[in-house]
Amino acid sequence: MSTRRDLLQIALTATATAAAAQEHHASDTESTPAKKVARFFKPAEMDLLAKLVDHIIPRSDSPGAADANVHYYIDWLAHTNARRGDQLRKDLGWIAKQKFNTADPVGLLTNWSKSTGEPKRIFQNFKELTVDGYYGTREGLHVELGWNANTFVREFKGCTHEEHA
């Protein structure tokens, strides 16, 4: 971190992410869940986005990204930043042209993650948005990670997977 501006940008990003996550789960306290409505993307784009995030973080013994409504979080981000939203819409169009709905989605995602250029950029962007959205939800934080805001970590040693060393 080299400047005060960098620190401020990080703080503002964290605040915006927390606000988005709070809005993302506004219906958690209601007795009957409110119907989710897309603010930016069209229904076909939302369907594709739901399938995409569900393949990035699929359902296992914990809910997947689509179960956590991460696609609505991404829609909210697109709605609040038109320039970013336009790029996300363009990127979803590219994904649709790759026949993501009918092809082998896992194979496509794997190929995009190992590629360079535009496919890698698009995959990386949606992967980051999915992870940020998912671990800001009750499903990601509480159900999957078991975090209850009562944990103090003196030191975080990072990922212990051999391939990430």
C-alpha positions as CSV (number, residue, x, y, z in Angstrom):
1,M,0.0,0.0,0.0
2,S,1.8,3.1,-1.2
3,T,-0.6,6.0,-0.7
4,R,-3.4,7.2,1.4
5,R,-5.5,7.1,-1.8
6,D,-4.9,3.3,-2.0
7,L,-6.0,2.9,1.6
8,L,-9.1,4.9,1.0
9,Q,-10.0,3.0,-2.1
10,I,-9.7,-0.3,-0.2
11,A,-11.9,1.0,2.6
12,L,-14.5,2.2,0.2
13,T,-14.5,-1.1,-1.7
14,A,-14.9,-3.0,1.6
15,T,-17.8,-0.7,2.6
16,A,-19.5,-1.1,-0.8
17,T,-19.1,-4.9,-0.6
18,A,-20.6,-5.0,2.9
19,A,-23.5,-2.8,1.8
20,A,-24.1,-5.0,-1.3
21,A,-24.0,-8.1,0.9
22,Q,-26.4,-6.6,3.4
23,E,-28.8,-5.7,0.6
24,H,-28.2,-9.1,-1.0
25,H,-29.6,-10.7,2.2
26,A,-32.3,-8.2,3.1
27,S,-34.9,-11.0,2.7
28,D,-33.1,-13.2,5.2
29,T,-35.0,-11.6,8.1
30,E,-38.4,-11.7,6.5
31,S,-40.7,-14.5,7.2
32,T,-41.6,-15.1,3.6
33,P,-38.7,-14.4,1.1
34,A,-39.3,-11.6,-1.3
35,K,-39.3,-12.4,-5.0
36,K,-35.9,-11.5,-6.4
37,V,-36.0,-9.1,-9.4
38,A,-33.1,-8.4,-11.7
39,R,-32.3,-4.7,-11.9
40,F,-29.9,-4.8,-14.9
41,F,-29.8,-8.0,-16.8
42,K,-32.6,-9.5,-18.9
43,P,-34.1,-12.8,-17.9
44,A,-32.1,-14.9,-20.4
45,E,-28.9,-13.2,-19.1
46,M,-29.9,-13.9,-15.5
47,D,-30.5,-17.6,-16.3
48,L,-27.0,-17.8,-17.9
49,L,-25.5,-15.9,-15.0
50,A,-27.1,-18.3,-12.5
51,K,-25.8,-21.3,-14.4
52,L,-22.3,-19.8,-14.6
53,V,-22.0,-18.9,-10.9
54,D,-23.4,-22.4,-10.0
55,H,-20.6,-24.0,-12.0
56,I,-18.0,-21.8,-10.4
57,I,-19.2,-22.6,-6.9
58,P,-21.4,-25.7,-7.2
59,R,-23.7,-27.1,-4.5
60,S,-21.9,-29.7,-2.4
61,D,-22.6,-30.4,1.3
62,S,-23.2,-26.7,1.5
63,P,-25.3,-24.4,-0.8
64,G,-23.8,-23.3,-4.2
65,A,-23.5,-19.8,-5.5
66,A,-26.9,-19.9,-7.3
67,D,-28.5,-21.1,-4.0
68,A,-27.0,-18.0,-2.4
69,N,-28.4,-15.8,-5.1
70,V,-24.9,-14.6,-6.2
71,H,-26.2,-13.9,-9.7
72,Y,-28.5,-11.2,-8.1
73,Y,-25.4,-9.7,-6.3
74,I,-23.6,-9.5,-9.7
75,D,-26.8,-8.0,-11.2
76,W,-26.8,-5.4,-8.4
77,L,-23.1,-4.5,-9.1
78,A,-23.9,-4.1,-12.8
79,H,-27.0,-1.9,-11.9
80,T,-24.9,0.4,-9.7
81,N,-22.1,0.9,-12.3
82,A,-23.4,1.2,-15.8
83,R,-19.9,1.0,-17.4
84,R,-19.1,-2.2,-15.5
85,G,-22.6,-3.5,-16.3
86,D,-22.2,-2.9,-20.0
87,Q,-18.9,-4.8,-19.9
88,L,-20.5,-7.7,-18.0
89,R,-23.4,-7.8,-20.5
90,K,-20.9,-8.0,-23.3
91,D,-18.9,-10.7,-21.5
92,L,-22.1,-12.7,-20.9
93,G,-22.9,-12.4,-24.6
94,W,-19.5,-13.9,-25.4
95,I,-20.2,-16.8,-22.9
96,A,-23.5,-17.4,-24.6
97,K,-21.8,-17.6,-28.0
98,Q,-19.5,-20.3,-26.6
99,K,-22.7,-22.4,-26.1
100,F,-22.2,-22.5,-22.4
101,N,-25.7,-23.8,-21.8
102,T,-25.4,-26.8,-24.2
103,A,-21.7,-27.6,-24.2
104,D,-19.7,-29.1,-21.3
105,P,-19.7,-26.1,-18.9
106,V,-16.9,-27.5,-16.6
107,G,-14.7,-28.2,-19.7
108,L,-15.3,-24.7,-21.0
109,L,-14.5,-23.1,-17.6
110,T,-11.4,-25.2,-17.3
111,N,-10.2,-24.2,-20.8
112,W,-10.9,-20.6,-20.1
113,S,-9.0,-20.7,-16.8
114,K,-5.9,-22.1,-18.6
115,S,-6.1,-19.9,-21.6
116,T,-4.8,-16.3,-22.2
117,G,-6.4,-13.1,-23.4
118,E,-10.1,-12.5,-23.5
119,P,-11.3,-16.0,-22.3
120,K,-9.1,-15.9,-19.3
121,R,-10.1,-12.2,-18.5
122,I,-13.8,-13.0,-18.7
123,F,-13.5,-16.2,-16.6
124,Q,-11.3,-14.5,-14.0
125,N,-13.7,-11.6,-13.7
126,F,-16.8,-13.8,-13.2
127,K,-14.9,-16.1,-10.8
128,E,-13.8,-13.1,-8.7
129,L,-17.3,-11.7,-8.6
130,T,-18.8,-15.1,-7.7
131,V,-16.3,-15.7,-4.9
132,D,-16.7,-12.2,-3.5
133,G,-20.5,-12.5,-3.6
134,Y,-20.7,-16.0,-2.2
135,Y,-18.4,-15.4,0.8
136,G,-20.4,-12.3,1.7
137,T,-23.5,-14.3,2.2
138,R,-24.9,-16.4,5.0
139,E,-24.5,-19.5,2.9
140,G,-20.8,-18.8,2.3
141,L,-19.8,-17.4,5.6
142,H,-21.9,-19.3,8.1
143,V,-22.9,-22.6,6.3
144,E,-19.7,-23.3,4.4
145,L,-17.0,-21.7,6.5
146,G,-18.8,-22.0,9.8
147,W,-17.9,-18.4,10.7
148,N,-20.0,-16.9,13.5
149,A,-18.1,-13.6,14.1
150,N,-16.6,-15.1,17.2
151,T,-13.2,-16.2,15.8
152,F,-9.9,-14.5,16.4
153,V,-7.0,-15.5,14.2
154,R,-3.6,-14.4,15.4
155,E,-1.9,-15.4,12.1
156,F,-3.3,-16.5,8.8
157,K,-0.9,-18.9,7.2
158,G,-2.7,-18.9,3.8
159,C,-3.6,-21.8,1.6
160,T,-2.2,-25.2,2.5
161,H,-2.8,-26.9,-0.8
162,E,0.4,-28.2,-2.4
163,E,-0.4,-26.7,-5.8
164,H,-0.7,-23.2,-4.3
165,A,2.5,-23.2,-2.4
